[in-house]
Amino acid sequence: MSFEYASVSKGLMISLALTSIVVGVFDVKHYFHLQLVPHISKYHQYWRLALHNIAFANSSDLFLAELILFQDGIQVERCFGSLKFASFLVVSTLLSTLLEFISLLLFHRVGLNHLSSGPLTLVFSILYQYSRIIPPIYEFRVFGVSFNNKSFIYALGIQLAVARLPGSGAAALIGILAGQIYRSDLINLKSYRLGSTIVNLSTRFLHPLLGLNRPPRRSNRAFPDPSRRGIGARQANTFSQDEEVVTTARPSSTGMDSRIRATAAAGAGGTSVVRDWVQGLTGRGDGTTAGVRIPLESEITELTNMFPDISREAVIGALQRRY
């Protein structure tokens, strides 16, 4: 997992972490608390509808939200594309804010008077998109019950939804509803995209602050390093010299891997020296050395087509060593 092709998710996670830490350090959490009575009905503080989605009130909610966003936000952004994903975040936030206000008005008589601080609706809206567009990778059973790799993320979502009932549960349901409305495209929400001015400004000023999004470098060896399998250093060196290094690396645009090229070229050169020596002893100069198999033209052509950057002499030498 990395933030490759997921710069918006990375910026979202960093922003939530910074705002939540700043709010806690300066002790201004009470400004981010949303309650119908008395904040909305009596004091008409409608700005709390937007402000309470900026930061989480406690570290446990922030930690769970960051885990969920790291698992599903990156994959959803890669499916959507960064521009569509950023537009989806804006639409989902506005739609969720409207649904939150309506929910407080409709259900405050049954006990729903406040909503938990933080963008819980946005987190669950992304989680809904993840459940619909990302297929499971593997499945397993526990006591006869089927699970898959996405079950762990759903478990984190359930824990976040029931953390502070009824406010957290209502926010989770509102987020799922907002995600469903966006995906159903009832009012053509999917076609909305951020303006070019906002995109250009974000690319110019915000994207450099996020740093590089390159994936971590992984080894392309098909077999583990012999030095890590309990083999001594001297035996490891002997093993690395005798055994061919098998990798899973893709061929570059300039040709095959340099190690494979060097091995093939060295093998071809050694074979030609042996062939000349045998020809000198036997007096045969027609190139048909006794004991050395002459590869068929079809074999040479097949390998040449598979490895066009390898010379014909190296291919012939490799086939002779093979047999």
VEXDREN-2710 file (C-alpha; in Angstrom, 1 decimal):
% VEXDREN-2710
k/r/px/py/pz
1/MET/0.0/0.0/0.0
2/SER/1.2/3.5/-0.9
3/PHE/-0.2/6.9/-1.9
4/GLU/0.7/6.4/-5.5
5/TYR/-2.1/7.9/-7.7
6/ALA/-3.9/9.0/-4.5
7/SER/-2.7/12.5/-3.7
8/VAL/-6.2/13.6/-2.7
9/SER/-6.5/10.8/-0.1
10/LYS/-3.1/11.7/1.3
11/GLY/-4.1/15.4/1.6
12/LEU/-7.4/14.5/3.2
13/MET/-5.7/12.3/5.8
14/ILE/-3.0/14.9/6.6
15/SER/-5.6/17.7/6.9
16/LEU/-7.8/15.7/9.3
17/ALA/-4.9/14.8/11.4
18/LEU/-3.5/18.4/11.6
19/THR/-6.9/20.0/12.3
20/SER/-7.8/17.5/15.0
21/ILE/-4.4/18.0/16.7
22/VAL/-4.7/21.8/16.5
23/VAL/-8.2/21.8/17.9
24/GLY/-7.1/19.6/20.8
25/VAL/-4.0/21.6/21.6
26/PHE/-5.7/25.0/21.6
27/ASP/-8.8/23.5/23.5
28/VAL/-11.4/24.8/21.1
29/LYS/-13.4/21.6/20.8
30/HIS/-16.6/23.2/22.0
31/TYR/-16.8/25.2/18.8
32/PHE/-16.9/22.0/16.7
33/HIS/-19.7/20.4/18.7
34/LEU/-23.1/20.3/16.8
35/GLN/-26.3/20.3/18.8
36/LEU/-29.8/21.3/17.7
37/VAL/-30.8/22.7/21.0
38/PRO/-29.5/25.3/21.8
39/HIS/-26.9/25.8/19.1
40/ILE/-29.2/25.9/16.1
41/SER/-32.7/26.5/17.5
42/LYS/-31.9/29.1/20.1
43/TYR/-28.6/30.8/19.0
44/HIS/-28.9/30.2/15.3
45/GLN/-25.3/29.1/15.0
46/TYR/-25.6/27.6/11.6
47/TRP/-21.9/27.8/11.0
48/ARG/-21.5/24.8/13.3
49/LEU/-23.1/22.6/10.5
50/ALA/-20.0/23.1/8.4
51/LEU/-17.4/23.5/11.2
52/HIS/-18.1/20.3/13.0
53/ASN/-17.0/18.3/9.8
54/ILE/-13.4/19.7/10.0
55/ALA/-11.9/18.0/13.0
56/PHE/-12.5/15.0/15.3
57/ALA/-13.1/15.6/18.9
58/ASN/-10.9/12.7/20.2
59/SER/-7.9/10.7/19.1
60/SER/-9.7/7.3/19.0
61/ASP/-12.1/8.5/16.3
62/LEU/-9.3/10.1/14.4
63/PHE/-7.3/6.9/14.5
64/LEU/-10.1/4.7/13.3
65/ALA/-11.0/7.2/10.5
66/GLU/-7.4/7.3/9.3
67/LEU/-7.2/3.5/9.2
68/ILE/-10.4/3.3/7.2
69/LEU/-9.4/6.1/4.8
70/PHE/-6.0/4.5/4.2
71/GLN/-7.6/1.2/3.3
72/ASP/-10.5/2.3/1.2
73/GLY/-9.9/6.0/0.2
74/ILE/-6.8/5.2/-1.8
75/GLN/-8.4/2.4/-3.8
76/VAL/-11.6/4.4/-4.4
77/GLU/-9.5/7.4/-5.7
78/ARG/-7.5/5.1/-8.0
79/CYS/-10.8/3.9/-9.5
80/PHE/-12.3/7.3/-9.8
81/GLY/-9.3/9.4/-10.6
82/SER/-8.1/12.3/-8.5
83/LEU/-10.3/14.9/-10.1
84/LYS/-13.5/12.9/-9.8
85/PHE/-12.6/11.8/-6.3
86/ALA/-12.0/15.4/-5.1
87/SER/-15.3/16.4/-6.7
88/PHE/-17.0/13.5/-5.0
89/LEU/-15.7/14.7/-1.6
90/VAL/-17.1/18.1/-2.1
91/VAL/-20.5/16.8/-3.3
92/SER/-20.7/14.3/-0.5
93/THR/-19.8/16.8/2.2
94/LEU/-22.4/19.3/1.0
95/LEU/-25.1/16.6/0.7
96/SER/-24.2/15.1/4.1
97/THR/-24.4/18.5/5.8
98/LEU/-27.9/19.0/4.4
99/LEU/-29.0/15.6/5.4
100/GLU/-27.6/16.1/8.9
101/PHE/-29.6/19.3/9.4
102/ILE/-32.8/17.6/8.1
103/SER/-32.2/14.6/10.4
104/LEU/-31.8/16.8/13.5
105/LEU/-35.0/18.6/12.7
106/LEU/-37.0/15.4/12.1
107/PHE/-35.6/13.1/14.9
108/HIS/-34.7/15.5/17.7
109/ARG/-37.9/14.5/19.5
110/VAL/-36.8/10.8/19.7
111/GLY/-33.4/11.6/21.2
112/LEU/-31.3/12.7/18.2
113/ASN/-30.2/16.1/19.4
114/HIS/-26.5/16.1/18.5
115/LEU/-24.0/14.6/16.0
116/SER/-20.5/13.5/16.7
117/SER/-17.7/15.9/15.7
118/GLY/-15.6/15.0/12.7
119/PRO/-16.3/14.0/9.0
120/LEU/-17.9/10.7/9.9
121/THR/-20.4/11.1/7.1
122/LEU/-17.6/11.6/4.6
123/VAL/-15.8/8.5/5.9
124/PHE/-18.8/6.3/5.6
125/SER/-19.7/7.8/2.2
126/ILE/-16.3/6.7/0.9
127/LEU/-16.7/3.3/2.6
128/TYR/-20.0/2.8/0.8
129/GLN/-18.3/3.5/-2.6
130/TYR/-15.5/1.0/-1.5
131/SER/-18.1/-1.7/-0.8
132/ARG/-19.7/-1.2/-4.2
133/ILE/-16.8/-0.9/-6.6
134/ILE/-13.9/-2.8/-5.0
135/PRO/-14.2/-6.6/-5.3
136/PRO/-12.8/-8.8/-2.5
137/ILE/-9.4/-10.4/-3.0
138/TYR/-9.9/-13.6/-0.9
139/GLU/-12.4/-15.3/1.3
140/PHE/-12.2/-17.4/4.4
141/ARG/-14.5/-19.1/7.0
142/VAL/-14.6/-18.8/10.7
143/PHE/-16.9/-21.3/12.4
144/GLY/-18.8/-21.7/9.2
145/VAL/-19.3/-18.0/8.6
146/SER/-17.9/-16.6/5.4
147/PHE/-15.6/-13.5/5.5
148/ASN/-13.3/-11.8/3.1
149/ASN/-10.5/-9.3/3.2
150/LYS/-12.9/-6.4/3.3
151/SER/-14.5/-7.6/6.5
152/PHE/-11.7/-6.1/8.6
153/ILE/-12.4/-2.6/7.2
154/TYR/-16.1/-3.1/7.9
155/ALA/-15.3/-4.1/11.4
156/LEU/-13.4/-0.8/11.9
157/GLY/-16.4/1.1/10.4
158/ILE/-18.8/-0.6/12.8
159/GLN/-16.6/0.3/15.8
160/LEU/-16.5/3.9/14.6
161/ALA/-20.3/3.9/14.1
162/VAL/-21.1/2.6/17.6
163/ALA/-18.5/4.6/19.5
164/ARG/-20.8/7.5/20.5
165/LEU/-24.4/6.6/20.0
166/PRO/-26.7/7.9/18.9
167/GLY/-24.8/10.7/17.2
168/SER/-22.1/8.5/15.7
169/GLY/-24.6/6.0/14.4
170/ALA/-26.8/8.7/12.8
171/ALA/-23.7/10.2/11.1
172/ALA/-22.8/6.7/9.8
173/LEU/-26.3/6.2/8.3
174/ILE/-26.3/9.7/6.8
175/GLY/-22.9/9.1/5.2
176/ILE/-24.1/5.8/3.7
177/LEU/-27.2/7.5/2.4
178/ALA/-25.2/10.3/0.8
179/GLY/-22.9/7.7/-0.9
180/GLN/-25.9/5.9/-2.2
181/ILE/-27.5/9.0/-3.5
182/TYR/-24.3/9.9/-5.3
183/ARG/-23.9/6.5/-6.8
184/SER/-27.5/6.3/-7.9
185/ASP/-27.0/9.6/-9.8
186/LEU/-30.6/10.7/-9.1
187/ILE/-29.8/14.4/-9.6
188/ASN/-26.8/14.0/-11.9
189/LEU/-24.2/14.5/-9.2
190/LYS/-21.6/12.3/-10.8
191/SER/-21.1/14.7/-13.7
192/TYR/-19.9/17.5/-11.4
193/ARG/-16.2/18.3/-11.5
194/LEU/-14.2/21.0/-9.7
195/GLY/-13.4/24.1/-11.8
196/SER/-10.1/24.3/-13.7
197/THR/-9.0/27.3/-11.5
198/ILE/-9.3/25.3/-8.3
199/VAL/-7.5/22.3/-9.9
200/ASN/-4.6/24.5/-11.2
201/LEU/-4.2/26.3/-7.8
202/SER/-4.2/23.0/-6.0
203/THR/-1.7/21.5/-8.3
204/ARG/0.6/24.5/-8.1
205/PHE/0.4/25.2/-4.3
206/LEU/-1.0/22.2/-2.5
207/HIS/0.4/19.2/-4.4
208/PRO/4.1/20.1/-3.7
209/LEU/3.3/20.2/0.1
210/LEU/2.2/16.5/0.0
211/GLY/5.6/15.3/-1.1
212/LEU/6.3/12.3/-3.3
213/ASN/3.8/9.5/-3.7
214/ARG/6.1/6.9/-5.1
215/PRO/5.5/3.3/-3.9
216/PRO/8.1/1.6/-1.7
217/ARG/10.8/-0.2/-3.6
218/ARG/10.4/-4.0/-3.5
219/SER/12.8/-6.7/-4.5
220/ASN/12.1/-8.4/-7.8
221/ARG/13.9/-11.6/-6.8
222/ALA/11.8/-14.7/-7.4
223/PHE/13.7/-16.6/-4.7
224/PRO/14.8/-15.3/-1.3
225/ASP/18.3/-14.1/-0.7
226/PRO/20.4/-17.2/0.3
227/SER/22.1/-15.1/3.0
228/ARG/18.7/-14.9/4.8
229/ARG/18.1/-18.6/4.7
230/GLY/20.7/-19.6/7.3
231/ILE/23.5/-20.0/4.7
232/GLY/26.9/-18.6/5.6
233/ALA/28.5/-15.7/3.8
234/ARG/31.0/-17.9/1.9
235/GLN/28.3/-20.4/0.9
236/ALA/26.0/-17.5/-0.1
237/ASN/28.7/-16.1/-2.4
238/THR/29.2/-19.6/-4.0
239/PHE/25.5/-20.0/-4.4
240/SER/25.1/-16.6/-6.0
241/GLN/27.9/-17.4/-8.5
242/ASP/26.7/-20.9/-9.4
243/GLU/22.9/-20.2/-9.5
244/GLU/21.2/-18.0/-11.9
245/VAL/19.4/-15.1/-10.4
246/VAL/15.7/-15.4/-11.3
247/THR/13.8/-12.2/-11.1
248/THR/10.2/-11.0/-11.8
249/ALA/11.3/-7.6/-13.2
250/ARG/9.8/-6.5/-16.4
251/PRO/12.2/-5.8/-19.3
252/SER/13.0/-2.2/-19.6
253/SER/12.6/-0.1/-22.8
254/THR/16.3/-0.3/-23.5
255/GLY/16.6/-4.1/-23.2
256/MET/16.8/-7.0/-20.9
257/ASP/18.3/-6.8/-17.4
258/SER/22.0/-6.1/-17.4
259/ARG/22.7/-9.2/-15.3
260/ILE/20.9/-11.5/-17.7
261/ARG/22.7/-9.8/-20.7
262/ALA/26.1/-10.2/-19.0
263/THR/25.4/-13.9/-18.2
264/ALA/24.3/-14.7/-21.7
265/ALA/27.2/-12.9/-23.3
266/ALA/29.7/-14.5/-21.0
267/GLY/28.3/-17.9/-21.7
268/ALA/28.3/-17.3/-25.4
269/GLY/32.0/-16.2/-25.3
270/GLY/33.0/-19.2/-23.2
271/THR/31.3/-21.6/-25.6
272/SER/33.0/-20.1/-28.6
273/VAL/36.5/-20.5/-26.9
274/VAL/35.8/-24.1/-26.2
275/ARG/34.6/-24.7/-29.7
276/ASP/37.7/-23.2/-31.2
277/TRP/39.9/-25.3/-28.9
278/VAL/38.0/-28.5/-29.9
279/GLN/38.2/-27.6/-33.5
280/GLY/41.9/-27.2/-33.2
281/LEU/42.4/-30.6/-31.7
282/THR/40.1/-32.4/-34.1
283/GLY/41.0/-30.5/-37.2
284/ARG/37.3/-29.7/-37.9
285/GLY/36.8/-26.1/-39.0
286/ASP/33.2/-26.4/-40.3
287/GLY/31.7/-25.4/-36.9
288/THR/30.3/-28.8/-36.1
289/THR/32.1/-29.6/-32.9
290/ALA/31.9/-33.2/-31.7
291/GLY/29.9/-33.4/-28.5
292/VAL/28.4/-30.0/-28.9
293/ARG/24.7/-29.9/-30.0
294/ILE/23.9/-27.6/-32.9
295/PRO/20.6/-25.8/-32.0
296/LEU/17.8/-25.9/-34.5
297/GLU/17.0/-22.8/-36.5
298/SER/13.4/-22.9/-35.1
299/GLU/14.8/-22.8/-31.6
300/ILE/17.1/-19.9/-32.3
301/THR/14.2/-18.0/-34.0
302/GLU/11.9/-18.7/-31.1
303/LEU/14.3/-17.3/-28.5
304/THR/15.3/-14.4/-30.7
305/ASN/11.6/-13.4/-30.9
306/MET/11.2/-13.7/-27.2
307/PHE/14.4/-11.8/-26.4
308/PRO/15.0/-9.4/-29.3
309/ASP/17.8/-7.5/-27.5
310/ILE/20.0/-10.6/-27.0
311/SER/22.4/-11.3/-29.8
312/ARG/22.2/-14.4/-32.0
313/GLU/25.5/-15.7/-30.6
314/ALA/24.3/-15.4/-27.0
315/VAL/21.2/-17.3/-27.9
316/ILE/23.1/-20.1/-29.6
317/GLY/25.5/-20.3/-26.6
318/ALA/22.6/-20.5/-24.2
319/LEU/20.9/-23.3/-26.1
320/GLN/24.2/-25.3/-26.3
321/ARG/24.7/-25.0/-22.6
322/ARG/21.1/-26.0/-22.0
323/TYR/21.7/-29.4/-23.8
END
